[in-house]
């Protein structure tokens, strides 16, 4: 007997499959279910094992409905298989239309994966799965550009387990350069998830991995995204060489719209560094180059919002003009698409700065709170932190240092939990924080304010964003 009390040769009580403990009894039950299934259901069972997350009939048809299953009613086979190997999942997001969705438990998946490998079909099924993932990523990117931004984020997050597997080109042996291109396309299509929805670290890691395995010159848009993620990680100096490479690649490929993306990114870097005049010039150049309806990357509204931020503390008339242009551009776009929520959040931040300039602190605080809530709704930690620090400044000016301490405590906890110690916020954001810190420094010696700071960290920004 071993140290666990098992007789030599006896199978272990559990195995670790996909990071989860799966008992031998569960595997035995899965084997019994597989034996009870018909030939078509067994084949579908095996092919479904490539899915990391949940799936619907449309996904099953695209990934599994070929070869011996091409001439069958995949939906009917799925219905027969569901009681044997699948669990129903209710993960449709608000307003989404779709049929039943299922998930394959790890024990069932292990049985299917072993049979699929033994059959020699795993490589083919993985390629079908990866190409389906490319379509999902493209659909999410299109929704983001068309103003369905919450739907785009929800779709990408729901399918992320499968998309993550497809972003790793090492999961299937293919012809040279074949699936590394697909992996890179998925990572780039999900730019909004990494840049605007708070998953910067994950996006940077996945993109760098896909780029390291990509054969041939990297696409300009992939290099643009790599540079943007360096900036969002607080490393503008690491973005510069990638910008140079991206520009050369865009010129080589004749990608004029990517030149507009690069102008926007140069503006973002300049704003991060506090060079607001240079930033404004770059954002104007971006507006000239990205076109009326950008098919990828920041929208025109995002450029106008960024331009308003550049002028919000030095030239209120220019800032207001940029906000007016944002509404004009947005009105034309909204005849066929929804609002750009990300741009709206930063526009509210700029409006708060202008109202504070005019001494309208109550209205300024409301716009800062609105910006905070929108950034939180999207998942943008950088934007939420910046808006919360501006709101804290308004609370201080209104004579409510306890509310300011609440917000700053929550911001500090958010930053330390999401970013490493080398991260430094942009100079645009630190300016508001510096004024608050200076005013609070003496006050924080007060035990009540120190307690308010710690209480804010416990409450978090979501709860504080609801307080008026």
C-alpha positions as CSV (number, residue, x, y, z in Angstrom):
1,X,0.0,0.0,0.0
2,X,1.1,3.6,-0.6
3,X,1.0,6.6,1.7
4,X,-2.6,7.2,0.7
5,X,-3.7,3.7,1.7
6,X,-4.2,2.5,-1.8
7,X,-3.2,-1.0,-2.9
8,X,-0.4,-1.1,-5.5
9,X,-1.9,-0.9,-9.0
10,X,-5.2,0.5,-7.8
11,X,-6.2,3.6,-9.9
12,X,-6.0,7.0,-8.1
13,X,-9.1,8.4,-6.5
14,X,-8.9,11.4,-8.8
15,X,-7.0,13.0,-11.6
16,X,-6.3,16.7,-12.3
17,X,-7.8,17.6,-15.6
18,X,-7.8,21.1,-16.9
19,X,-6.9,22.3,-13.5
20,X,-9.8,20.5,-11.7
21,X,-9.9,17.4,-9.6
22,X,-12.0,14.7,-11.4
23,X,-12.8,11.6,-9.4
24,X,-12.3,8.1,-10.8
25,X,-16.1,7.4,-10.2
26,X,-16.9,10.4,-12.5
27,X,-14.6,9.1,-15.2
28,X,-16.2,5.6,-14.9
29,X,-19.7,7.1,-15.3
30,X,-18.5,9.1,-18.3
31,X,-17.2,5.9,-19.9
32,X,-20.5,4.3,-19.3
33,X,-22.3,7.2,-21.0
34,X,-20.0,7.1,-23.9
35,X,-20.6,3.3,-24.4
36,X,-24.4,3.9,-24.3
37,X,-24.2,6.5,-27.1
38,X,-24.8,5.8,-30.8
39,X,-22.0,6.2,-33.4
40,X,-23.0,9.7,-34.4
41,X,-23.3,10.8,-30.8
42,X,-19.9,9.4,-29.9
43,X,-18.3,11.2,-32.8
44,X,-20.0,14.5,-31.7
45,X,-18.9,13.8,-28.1
46,X,-15.3,13.5,-29.2
47,X,-15.4,16.7,-31.2
48,X,-17.1,18.7,-28.5
49,X,-14.2,18.0,-26.2
50,X,-12.2,20.8,-27.9
51,X,-14.5,23.4,-26.4
52,X,-13.1,25.1,-23.3
53,X,-16.3,26.8,-22.4
54,X,-20.0,26.7,-23.3
55,X,-21.4,26.4,-26.8
56,X,-24.6,26.7,-28.7
57,X,-25.9,24.8,-31.8
58,X,-24.4,27.3,-34.2
59,X,-20.9,26.8,-32.7
60,X,-21.4,23.0,-32.7
61,X,-22.3,23.1,-36.4
62,X,-19.3,25.2,-37.4
63,X,-16.8,23.2,-35.4
64,X,-18.1,19.7,-35.5
65,X,-20.4,19.5,-38.5
66,X,-18.1,18.1,-41.2
67,X,-17.0,14.8,-42.5
68,X,-19.2,12.0,-41.2
69,X,-21.4,14.5,-39.4
70,X,-21.9,16.7,-42.4
71,X,-24.8,14.7,-43.8
72,X,-26.6,14.4,-40.4
73,X,-28.8,16.7,-38.4
74,X,-26.2,17.9,-35.9
75,X,-29.0,19.5,-33.8
76,X,-30.8,16.2,-33.5
77,X,-27.5,14.4,-32.5
78,X,-26.8,17.2,-30.0
79,X,-30.2,16.6,-28.4
80,X,-29.6,12.9,-28.0
81,X,-26.1,13.5,-26.6
82,X,-27.1,16.3,-24.1
83,X,-28.6,13.9,-21.4
84,X,-25.5,11.7,-21.5
85,X,-22.6,14.2,-21.6
86,X,-23.7,17.9,-21.3
87,X,-25.0,20.4,-18.8
88,X,-27.3,23.2,-19.7
89,X,-25.9,26.7,-19.3
90,X,-27.8,30.0,-19.0
91,X,-25.2,32.6,-20.0
92,X,-27.0,34.7,-22.6
93,X,-26.4,38.3,-21.9
94,X,-29.2,40.9,-21.8
95,X,-31.0,41.2,-25.1
96,X,-29.1,38.4,-26.8
97,X,-31.1,36.0,-28.9
98,X,-30.0,32.4,-29.1
99,X,-31.0,28.8,-28.4
100,X,-29.9,26.5,-25.6
101,X,-26.3,26.5,-24.6
102,X,-24.4,23.6,-23.1
103,X,-21.1,22.8,-21.3
104,X,-19.2,19.5,-21.2
105,X,-18.0,18.6,-17.7
106,X,-14.4,17.7,-17.3
107,X,-14.9,13.9,-16.9
108,X,-17.0,13.7,-20.1
109,X,-14.5,15.9,-21.9
110,X,-11.6,13.7,-20.9
111,X,-13.3,10.7,-22.3
112,X,-14.1,12.5,-25.5
113,X,-10.6,13.9,-25.8
114,X,-8.9,10.6,-25.4
115,X,-11.1,9.0,-28.1
116,X,-10.6,11.9,-30.4
117,X,-6.8,11.6,-30.1
118,X,-7.0,7.9,-30.6
119,X,-9.1,8.4,-33.7
120,X,-6.4,10.7,-35.1
121,X,-8.8,13.6,-35.7
122,X,-7.7,16.1,-33.0
123,X,-5.7,18.3,-35.2
124,X,-8.5,18.8,-37.7
125,X,-11.1,19.5,-35.0
126,X,-8.8,22.0,-33.3
127,X,-8.3,23.9,-36.6
128,X,-12.1,24.1,-37.1
129,X,-12.4,25.4,-33.6
130,X,-9.7,28.0,-34.1
131,X,-11.4,29.3,-37.2
132,X,-14.7,29.5,-35.4
133,X,-12.9,31.6,-32.8
134,X,-11.6,34.0,-35.4
135,X,-15.2,34.6,-36.5
136,X,-16.3,35.2,-32.9
137,X,-13.5,37.7,-32.3
138,X,-14.4,39.5,-35.6
139,X,-18.0,39.7,-34.6
140,X,-17.1,41.1,-31.2
141,X,-14.9,43.7,-32.8
142,X,-17.6,44.7,-35.3
143,X,-20.1,45.1,-32.4
144,X,-17.7,47.4,-30.6
145,X,-17.3,49.6,-33.6
146,X,-21.0,49.7,-34.2
147,X,-21.8,51.0,-30.7
148,X,-22.8,47.6,-29.2
149,X,-19.9,47.9,-26.8
150,X,-21.4,46.2,-23.8
151,X,-22.5,43.3,-26.0
152,X,-19.1,43.1,-27.6
153,X,-17.4,43.0,-24.2
154,X,-19.9,40.4,-22.8
155,X,-19.4,38.2,-25.9
156,X,-15.6,38.4,-25.7
157,X,-15.6,37.6,-22.0
158,X,-18.1,34.7,-22.3
159,X,-16.1,33.1,-25.1
160,X,-12.7,34.0,-23.6
161,X,-11.9,30.4,-22.5
162,X,-12.1,29.2,-26.1
163,X,-10.6,32.4,-27.6
164,X,-7.6,32.1,-25.2
165,X,-7.0,28.5,-26.4
166,X,-7.1,29.7,-30.0
167,X,-4.7,32.6,-29.3
168,X,-2.0,30.0,-28.4
169,X,-0.7,28.7,-31.8
170,X,1.1,25.9,-30.1
171,X,-2.1,24.0,-29.4
172,X,-2.2,22.4,-32.9
173,X,0.6,21.5,-35.3
174,X,-0.1,23.2,-38.6
175,X,1.6,24.4,-41.7
176,X,4.1,27.1,-41.2
177,X,2.5,30.4,-40.4
178,X,-1.0,29.1,-40.8
179,X,-2.5,29.3,-37.3
180,X,0.0,31.8,-35.9
181,X,-1.8,34.2,-38.2
182,X,-5.2,33.2,-36.8
183,X,-3.9,33.5,-33.2
184,X,-2.6,37.0,-33.9
185,X,-5.8,38.1,-35.6
186,X,-7.9,37.0,-32.6
187,X,-5.6,38.9,-30.2
188,X,-5.7,42.1,-32.3
189,X,-9.5,41.8,-32.9
190,X,-10.0,41.9,-29.2
191,X,-8.0,45.2,-28.8
192,X,-11.0,46.8,-27.1
193,X,-11.1,44.2,-24.4
194,X,-7.4,44.8,-23.6
195,X,-7.3,48.6,-23.9
196,X,-10.8,49.8,-22.9
197,X,-12.2,47.0,-20.6
198,X,-9.4,46.7,-18.1
199,X,-7.6,43.5,-19.2
200,X,-4.4,45.1,-20.2
201,X,-2.0,42.7,-18.5
202,X,-3.7,39.6,-20.1
203,X,-3.8,41.2,-23.5
204,X,-0.2,42.2,-23.4
205,X,0.8,38.7,-22.4
206,X,-1.3,37.0,-25.1
207,X,-0.3,39.4,-27.9
208,X,3.4,39.1,-27.1
209,X,3.1,35.3,-27.2
210,X,1.3,35.4,-30.5
211,X,3.8,37.8,-32.0
212,X,6.8,35.8,-30.8
213,X,5.6,32.8,-32.8
214,X,4.4,34.7,-35.8
215,X,6.3,34.0,-39.0
216,X,7.1,36.9,-41.3
217,X,6.7,40.7,-40.7
218,X,4.2,41.5,-38.0
219,X,1.0,43.3,-39.2
220,X,1.0,47.0,-38.5
221,X,-2.1,46.8,-36.4
222,X,-0.6,44.1,-34.2
223,X,2.4,46.4,-33.5
224,X,0.1,49.4,-32.9
225,X,-1.8,47.3,-30.3
226,X,1.5,46.1,-28.7
227,X,2.6,49.7,-28.3
228,X,-0.8,50.8,-26.9
229,X,-0.6,48.0,-24.3
230,X,2.8,49.1,-23.2
231,X,1.4,52.6,-22.7
232,X,-1.6,51.3,-20.8
233,X,0.8,49.3,-18.6
234,X,2.6,52.5,-17.7
235,X,5.6,52.0,-20.0
236,X,5.5,54.7,-22.6
237,X,9.2,54.4,-23.3
238,X,8.7,50.8,-24.3
239,X,5.9,51.9,-26.7
240,X,8.2,54.1,-28.8
241,X,10.2,51.4,-30.7
242,X,7.0,49.5,-31.4
243,X,5.5,52.7,-32.8
244,X,8.4,53.0,-35.2
245,X,8.0,49.5,-36.4
246,X,4.2,49.9,-36.7
247,X,4.7,53.0,-38.9
248,X,7.1,51.2,-41.2
249,X,4.7,48.3,-41.5
250,X,1.7,50.5,-42.2
251,X,3.6,52.3,-44.9
252,X,4.8,49.0,-46.4
253,X,1.3,47.6,-46.4
254,X,-0.4,50.8,-47.5
255,X,-2.6,50.8,-44.4
256,X,-3.6,54.4,-44.2
257,X,-6.1,54.0,-41.4
258,X,-3.4,52.4,-39.3
259,X,-1.4,55.7,-39.7
260,X,-4.4,57.4,-38.1
261,X,-4.3,54.9,-35.3
262,X,-0.6,55.6,-34.8
263,X,-1.3,59.4,-34.6
264,X,-4.0,58.7,-31.9
265,X,-1.5,56.6,-30.0
266,X,1.2,59.3,-30.2
267,X,-1.3,61.7,-28.8
268,X,-2.2,59.3,-26.0
269,X,1.5,59.0,-25.2
270,X,2.0,62.8,-25.2
271,X,-1.1,63.2,-22.9
272,X,0.3,60.6,-20.6
273,X,3.6,62.5,-20.4
274,X,1.8,65.8,-19.8
275,X,2.7,67.3,-23.2
276,X,-0.9,68.5,-23.9
277,X,-0.1,70.7,-27.0
278,X,1.8,67.9,-28.8
279,X,-1.0,65.5,-27.8
280,X,-3.7,67.9,-29.3
281,X,-1.8,68.1,-32.6
282,X,-1.6,64.3,-32.8
283,X,-5.3,63.8,-32.1
284,X,-6.2,66.4,-34.8
285,X,-4.0,64.4,-37.2
286,X,-5.7,61.2,-36.2
287,X,-9.1,62.8,-37.0
288,X,-7.9,63.6,-40.5
289,X,-6.6,60.1,-41.2
290,X,-9.0,57.6,-39.5
291,X,-11.9,58.4,-41.8
292,X,-15.6,59.0,-41.0
293,X,-16.4,55.4,-40.0
294,X,-13.3,53.7,-38.6
295,X,-13.5,49.9,-39.0
296,X,-11.0,49.3,-36.2
297,X,-9.6,51.0,-33.2
298,X,-10.6,54.2,-31.5
299,X,-13.6,56.1,-33.0
300,X,-13.8,59.7,-34.0
301,X,-15.7,60.4,-30.8
302,X,-12.8,58.9,-28.8
303,X,-10.4,61.3,-30.6
304,X,-12.6,64.3,-29.9
305,X,-12.9,63.3,-26.2
306,X,-9.1,63.0,-26.0
307,X,-8.7,66.4,-27.6
308,X,-11.1,67.9,-25.0
309,X,-9.0,66.4,-22.3
310,X,-5.9,68.0,-23.7
311,X,-7.5,71.5,-23.5
312,X,-9.7,71.0,-20.4
313,X,-7.2,72.6,-17.9
314,X,-5.7,75.3,-20.2
315,X,-8.1,76.3,-22.9
316,X,-11.8,75.8,-21.9
317,X,-13.1,77.2,-25.2
318,X,-11.1,74.7,-27.3
319,X,-12.2,71.9,-25.0
320,X,-15.8,72.8,-25.3
321,X,-15.5,73.0,-29.1
322,X,-14.0,69.5,-29.1
323,X,-17.0,68.3,-27.0
324,X,-19.4,70.0,-29.4
325,X,-17.7,68.3,-32.4
326,X,-17.9,64.9,-30.5
327,X,-21.7,65.3,-30.3
328,X,-22.0,66.3,-34.0
329,X,-19.9,63.4,-35.1
330,X,-21.7,61.1,-32.8
331,X,-25.1,62.2,-34.0
332,X,-24.2,61.2,-37.5
333,X,-22.9,57.9,-36.4
334,X,-25.9,57.1,-34.2
335,X,-28.1,57.0,-37.3
336,X,-26.6,53.5,-37.8
337,X,-24.8,52.7,-34.6
338,X,-25.1,53.2,-30.8
339,X,-23.1,55.5,-28.6
340,X,-19.4,55.1,-28.0
341,X,-19.6,54.5,-24.2
342,X,-15.8,54.7,-23.8
343,X,-15.6,58.1,-25.5
344,X,-18.7,59.3,-23.5
345,X,-17.0,58.4,-20.2
346,X,-13.9,60.5,-21.0
347,X,-16.1,63.3,-22.4
348,X,-17.9,63.4,-19.0
349,X,-14.5,63.6,-17.4
350,X,-13.6,66.6,-19.6
351,X,-16.9,68.3,-18.8
352,X,-16.3,67.8,-15.1
353,X,-12.9,69.6,-15.5
354,X,-14.6,72.5,-17.4
355,X,-17.3,72.9,-14.8
356,X,-14.7,72.9,-12.0
357,X,-12.9,75.6,-13.9
358,X,-16.1,77.6,-13.9
359,X,-16.7,77.0,-10.2
360,X,-19.7,74.8,-10.7
361,X,-18.6,72.2,-8.3
362,X,-21.9,70.3,-7.9
363,X,-22.3,69.8,-11.6
364,X,-18.6,69.0,-12.0
365,X,-19.0,66.3,-9.3
366,X,-22.0,64.8,-11.0
367,X,-20.1,64.5,-14.4
368,X,-17.1,63.0,-12.6
369,X,-19.3,60.5,-10.9
370,X,-21.0,59.7,-14.3
371,X,-17.5,59.1,-15.8
372,X,-16.6,56.9,-12.9
373,X,-19.7,54.8,-13.3
374,X,-19.3,54.4,-17.1
375,X,-15.6,53.4,-16.7
376,X,-16.6,50.8,-14.1
377,X,-19.4,49.5,-16.3
378,X,-16.9,48.9,-19.1
379,X,-14.2,47.6,-16.8
380,X,-11.6,50.4,-17.5
381,X,-9.5,50.6,-14.3
382,X,-7.4,53.5,-15.6
383,X,-10.4,55.7,-16.5
384,X,-12.2,54.8,-13.2
385,X,-9.2,55.7,-11.1
386,X,-8.7,59.0,-12.9
387,X,-12.4,59.9,-12.6
388,X,-12.5,58.9,-8.9
389,X,-9.5,61.1,-8.1
390,X,-11.2,64.0,-9.8
391,X,-14.4,63.3,-7.9
392,X,-12.4,63.2,-4.7
393,X,-11.0,66.7,-5.5
394,X,-14.6,68.0,-5.9
395,X,-15.6,66.4,-2.5
396,X,-12.6,68.2,-0.9
397,X,-13.6,71.6,-2.4
398,X,-17.2,71.0,-1.1
399,X,-15.8,70.5,2.4
400,X,-16.3,66.8,2.6
401,X,-12.8,65.4,3.2
402,X,-14.3,62.1,4.5
403,X,-15.9,61.4,1.1
404,X,-12.6,62.3,-0.6
405,X,-10.7,59.9,1.7
406,X,-13.2,57.2,0.9
407,X,-12.5,57.6,-2.8
408,X,-8.8,57.8,-2.6
409,X,-8.6,54.7,-0.4
410,X,-10.7,52.7,-3.0
411,X,-8.5,54.0,-5.9
412,X,-5.3,53.0,-4.1
413,X,-6.6,49.5,-3.5
414,X,-7.7,49.2,-7.1
415,X,-4.3,50.2,-8.5
416,X,-2.3,48.0,-6.2
417,X,-4.5,45.0,-7.0
418,X,-4.4,45.4,-10.8
419,X,-1.0,46.8,-11.5
420,X,2.6,45.9,-10.4
421,X,4.7,48.2,-8.3
422,X,6.4,49.8,-11.4
423,X,3.1,51.2,-12.7
424,X,2.8,55.0,-12.7
425,X,-0.4,56.8,-13.7
426,X,-0.3,59.4,-16.4
427,X,0.6,63.0,-15.5
428,X,-2.9,64.1,-16.5
429,X,-4.3,61.8,-13.8
430,X,-1.7,62.5,-11.2
431,X,-2.3,66.3,-11.3
432,X,-5.7,65.9,-9.7
433,X,-4.4,63.4,-7.2
434,X,-1.5,65.7,-6.2
435,X,-3.9,68.5,-5.3
436,X,-6.0,66.2,-3.2
437,X,-3.0,64.6,-1.5
438,X,-1.7,68.0,-0.6
439,X,-5.0,69.0,1.0
440,X,-5.4,65.7,2.8
441,X,-1.9,65.2,4.0
442,X,-2.4,67.1,7.2
443,X,-6.0,66.0,7.6
444,X,-5.1,62.3,7.5
445,X,-3.4,62.6,10.9
446,X,-7.0,62.8,12.0
447,X,-8.0,59.2,13.1
448,X,-11.5,59.6,11.6
449,X,-10.1,60.5,8.2
450,X,-7.6,57.6,8.3
451,X,-10.6,55.3,9.1
452,X,-12.5,56.8,6.2
453,X,-9.6,56.1,3.9
454,X,-9.5,52.5,5.0
455,X,-13.3,52.2,4.9
456,X,-13.2,53.4,1.3
457,X,-10.8,50.6,0.4
458,X,-13.1,48.1,2.0
459,X,-16.2,49.5,0.2
460,X,-14.6,49.8,-3.3
461,X,-15.4,52.1,-6.2
462,X,-18.6,50.3,-7.3
463,X,-20.3,51.1,-4.0
464,X,-18.8,54.6,-3.8
465,X,-19.9,55.5,-7.3
466,X,-23.5,55.3,-6.2
467,X,-23.1,57.9,-3.5
468,X,-24.0,61.5,-4.3
